[in-house]
């Protein structure tokens, strides 16, 4: 019985010491994606389903304000219409 308690305490100490020594993971969130109907290009009459991915680039700190702004970039990709099937397709 005494050996079992000592082994359990040793393992617990080993696990706790290993846990506190490891650096925390650098967790990141995936970039948000939105699906929408849009024209294939400016001036076109052809509607397509587009996936828009929004990516924050950098934080901008205003010297006159205490607010932080985030500069965003977006990427638009034409995808299959099934991704926009739940959205109302605009009429031309």
Phi, psi and omega in degrees: 000317181295322179296319180297316179296318179295319179295316180297316179295321178296314180295319178298317177296320178296315180296315180295318180293324177292320181296317183284341179278333183287141177286146179293152180290144176272082184288139176230151177263145177292153178295137180294143179237137180232140176251137182206157173277140179202167178282148184298327175198163180301134180088353181272155177254003182269120178271137177225162175272129182240142172256122180250121179255127182253131183230122175288133182263308181200159176270137177244122180258121179282137180282337181268347183231160178266008182268149175257136175251150179242125177281129184245150170232155180225154180230129181251130181230135177282129181233176179296151182295339182296336178289335180255014186298332180274353180265146176287125180279125181297145177269145182271000000 
